[in-house]
Amino acid sequence: MTLETSALSDVALIGLDWGSTNLRAYAFAANGEVIDTRSSESGALTLSGPAAFDAALRTVVQPWLAAVDNERDRTEIPMIACGMVGSKAGWREAPYCDCGAGAKALAKHAIHVETTLGKTLAIIPGIRSSEPDVMRGEETQLIGCGLTEGIVVLPGTHSKWVELRDGVVHSFATFMTGEMNALIRGQSSMAALLKDSPNAADFPAFDLGVNYARAGAASWLHDLFVLRASVVSGQRSAAEISTVFSGWLLGCEFAAALSMYPNAPKVSLIASPNLVPWYELAATRFALNCDVLNTGIATPRGLWRIAQALIDDN
């Protein structure tokens, strides 16, 4: 998005979604509307040391600050960030809050780092459970998703199933679905058999994988080899097994998650467009309704709400 300098002079808040591999920044007007966005590949895990983080921040937000004529106004524009920037490998660690933390608690426990922009950056903490389980960044999406009750699923490298009660995280569980998909497809003895992209329209193959998972999710170490052997023995094609594998992997996630949340009538999905059809399909196979939430607005809304709580607290 590109705006005239006159519009950028109205920036009232800068919010950052600073993940492992990418940095996305939002410029907010005083009414909470996002008036510009910028991004870079300077993810938290690509940087080392405070100076590198500071330089990445300057590169992304300096054009917005330069559009503000008055130096005092520039220094008074608050900045807030969520995500892996607050991890042990980030700019500075923001200790986790316990489950039950809402916007006010997250704001209260935010940490602040000095920057060479003449202003501080507030970093939102993640959330932890007693199991233990942890999240960073997702807590901000959940604050901004617009839901107060129900099960929210956030697919990704580490998929999260979250139970919201009264607008806060009551409990959650993480599944290494995306990471396992990448590892098995890229580095295991099955990699050569899984080169074909899975086909969400191949319903019989997907269903075969889902049913395989539902029948024996606990025996997954054996099940994986059976999938491999079915190609080696000529019983199934590699293209078919690629889709069977996707169904099996999602089936394992759903079976495990629904053992934790057995009374869920539906799930609400915060997912990238490429993952939505797969999770919708899996949900139907487990007799769940699936609502797809607007992923593009959840994070900026969450950043805005937590920033307002931080401002009110001060």
NORFEN-V762702 format. One record per pair of residues at least 4 apart in sequence whose C-alpha atoms are under 7 Angstrom apart, sorted by the first residue. I is the first residue (numbers start at 1). GAP is how many residues later the second one is. Records with the same first field share a line. If there is no record, write none. Layout:
I = GAP / GAP
This chain:
1 = 35 / 36
2 = 34
3 = 4 / 5 / 33
4 = 4
5 = 4 / 62
8 = 56 / 59
9 = 58 / 59
10 = 19
11 = 16 / 17 / 18
12 = 16 / 17 / 18 / 65
13 = 14 / 15 / 16 / 64 / 65 / 66
14 = 12 / 13 / 14 / 64 / 65 / 66
15 = 10 / 11 / 12 / 64 / 65 / 66 / 288
16 = 8 / 9 / 10 / 64 / 65 / 66
17 = 6 / 7 / 8 / 64 / 65 / 66
18 = 4 / 5 / 6 / 25 / 26 / 63 / 64 / 65 / 66 / 67
19 = 4 / 24 / 25 / 64 / 65 / 66
20 = 23 / 24 / 25 / 64
21 = 20 / 21 / 22 / 23 / 24 / 25
22 = 18 / 19 / 20 / 21
23 = 16 / 17 / 18 / 19 / 20
24 = 14 / 15 / 16
25 = 12 / 13 / 14
26 = 8 / 10 / 11 / 12 / 274
27 = 7 / 8 / 9 / 10
28 = 4 / 5 / 6 / 7
29 = 4 / 5 / 6
32 = 272
38 = 22
39 = 21
42 = 4 / 5 / 14
43 = 4
44 = 40 / 41 / 46
45 = 44
47 = 5 / 6
48 = 4
49 = 4 / 42
50 = 4 / 41
51 = 4
52 = 4
53 = 4 / 38
54 = 4 / 61 / 62
55 = 4
56 = 4
57 = 4
58 = 4
61 = 4
62 = 4
63 = 4
65 = 9
68 = 5 / 6
70 = 4
71 = 4
72 = 4
73 = 4
75 = 43 / 44
79 = 42 / 43
80 = 41 / 42 / 43 / 227
81 = 41 / 42 / 43
82 = 41 / 42 / 55 / 58
83 = 53 / 54
84 = 6 / 52
85 = 5 / 6
86 = 4 / 5 / 6 / 7 / 8 / 37 / 39
87 = 5 / 6 / 7
88 = 4 / 5
94 = 16 / 17 / 29 / 30 / 31
95 = 30
96 = 29 / 30 / 31 / 32
97 = 4 / 28 / 29 / 30 / 31
98 = 29 / 30 / 31
99 = 28 / 29 / 30 / 70 / 71 / 72
100 = 68 / 69 / 70
101 = 4 / 5 / 67 / 68
102 = 4 / 66
103 = 4 / 40 / 202 / 203 / 206
104 = 4 / 202 / 205
105 = 4
106 = 4 / 18 / 19
107 = 17 / 199 / 200 / 202 / 203
108 = 202
109 = 16
110 = 12 / 13 / 14 / 15
111 = 11 / 12 / 13
112 = 8 / 9 / 10 / 11
113 = 7 / 8 / 9
114 = 5 / 6 / 7
115 = 4 / 5
126 = 9 / 10 / 11 / 13
127 = 7 / 8 / 9 / 12
128 = 4 / 5 / 6 / 7
129 = 4 / 5 / 42
133 = 40 / 41
135 = 4
137 = 4
138 = 4
139 = 4
140 = 4 / 159 / 162 / 163
141 = 4 / 157 / 158 / 161
143 = 159
144 = 154 / 155 / 157 / 158
145 = 153
147 = 20
148 = 16 / 17 / 18 / 19 / 20
149 = 15 / 16 / 17 / 18
150 = 13 / 14 / 15
151 = 10 / 11 / 12 / 13 / 113 / 116 / 117
152 = 9 / 10 / 11 / 115 / 116 / 117
153 = 7 / 8 / 9 / 114 / 115 / 116 / 117
154 = 5 / 6 / 7 / 115 / 116 / 117
155 = 4 / 5 / 116
156 = 22
157 = 19 / 20 / 21 / 22
158 = 16 / 17 / 18 / 19 / 20 / 21
159 = 15 / 16 / 17 / 18
160 = 12 / 13 / 14 / 15
161 = 11 / 12 / 13 / 96
162 = 7 / 9 / 10 / 11
163 = 6 / 7 / 8 / 9
164 = 4 / 5 / 6
165 = 4 / 5
175 = 78
176 = 4
177 = 4 / 72 / 76
178 = 4
179 = 4
180 = 4
181 = 4
182 = 4
183 = 4 / 5
184 = 4 / 6 / 7
185 = 5 / 6 / 9
186 = 5
187 = 4
190 = 4 / 38
191 = 4
193 = 45
194 = 44 / 48
196 = 43 / 46
197 = 45
198 = 44 / 45 / 48
199 = 44
200 = 78
202 = 4
203 = 4
204 = 4
205 = 4 / 35 / 38 / 39
206 = 4 / 37 / 38 / 40 / 41
207 = 4 / 40
208 = 4 / 36
209 = 4 / 35 / 36 / 37 / 38 / 39
210 = 4 / 37 / 38 / 41
211 = 4
212 = 4 / 36
213 = 4 / 35 / 38 / 39
214 = 37 / 38 / 41
217 = 35
219 = 4
220 = 4
221 = 4
222 = 4
223 = 4
224 = 4
225 = 4
226 = 4
227 = 14
228 = 4
229 = 4
230 = 4 / 5 / 6
231 = 4 / 5 / 6 / 7
236 = 4 / 5
237 = 4
238 = 4
239 = 4
240 = 4
241 = 4
242 = 4
243 = 4
244 = 4
245 = 4
246 = 4
247 = 4
248 = 4
249 = 4
250 = 4 / 32
251 = 4 / 31
252 = 4
253 = 4
254 = 4
255 = 4
256 = 4
257 = 4
258 = 4
265 = 23 / 24
266 = 22 / 23 / 24
267 = 21 / 22 / 23 / 24
268 = 22 / 23 / 24 / 25
269 = 21 / 22 / 23 / 24
270 = 22 / 23 / 24 / 25
271 = 4 / 5 / 24
272 = 4
275 = 4
276 = 4
277 = 4
278 = 4
279 = 4
280 = 4 / 10
281 = 4
282 = 4
283 = 4 / 5 / 6 / 7
284 = 4 / 5
294 = 4
297 = 4
298 = 4
299 = 4
300 = 4
301 = 4
302 = 4
303 = 4
304 = 4
305 = 4
306 = 4
307 = 4
308 = 4
309 = 4
310 = 4
